């Protein structure tokens, strides 16, 4: 039997991750259709993500509040600051 690390010409590490069922099924299906290991599919996707130049805005866009939902005078009217920080956990 050949041990897995002998397949590589360079040192490798093992990482275990827990995936939601739909993502696992997607990776498993891609591996089956291409007749490669699931690890190969994951490595390819990680490498592809590393090479794509993605802006900070596009990575954080879902965390930013819609401007239309904020008061027009948010930056100039001090009444908006009255309760600022009061409801934070641990305070």
N, C-alpha and C positions, 0 to 999 in steps of 0.2 A: 504494500500500500504506500502511495506517495502522500506525504503530508502536505497540507495546503501551502505552507510558506515556501516550499520548493518550486512552486509555479512562478514565483516572482524573482526578478534579478536584483531587487532592492528590498530593504527592510520594510515590513508592513506591520500595522497594528490592527487589532480587531476592535470593532465598536458594535455594541448591541443597542438597537433602538426599538421603541414600541411605536407602531404605526396604526392609524385608524384602518378599519377593514377596507374601505373603498380605495385608499392609497396602496395598501398591500396588494389588493386584487389587481390594481392597475400595473404595478411593478411585476407581479407574478405573471400576468397576461403578456406583458412585453417580453419578459424573459423566455416564456414558453414559445411565443411566436418566432423569436429570433434564435431559439435554441442556445441561449447563454444563461449564465447564473443570474439570480436576482442581485447578487453583489455587483456584478458587472453593470447592470442597469443603473443601480444606485450610484456607482462611481462615475459613470458617464454623466448622469444628471448633476452631480455635485461639481464636476469639472466644467460642464456647460454653464452652470450658474456662476462659477468663478470668472469665466471669461467674458460673460455678458456685462457690459457697462450699464448699470442700472443707477439712476439718479437717487439721491437721498429722498427727494420728494416722492418719487414713485414707490419707494419702500415704506414711506411713512404716511402716505396720502389717506389711508383709511383711519388714521389716528387723529387727523386734523378736523376741527369743527367747521361746519359749513358757515361761511361768512354771513349768509342771509339769515341765519338763525340767531345771530348776535345783535344786541342793541347798537344803534348807529353811534351813540355817544360813549361807547364802552371805554375808550381810552381817555376821555376828558371829564366824565361825570363820576365824582368820588362816591356817589351812592352805590355804585356797583362793587365797590371795595369793602363795604361795611361787613359783610359776612365772609369775606375771603379768608380761607384757611380755618374757619371755625368748625367745619364738619369733617375735618381730616381724622382718620383713625389714629388712635394713640394720643390725641390732644384733648 
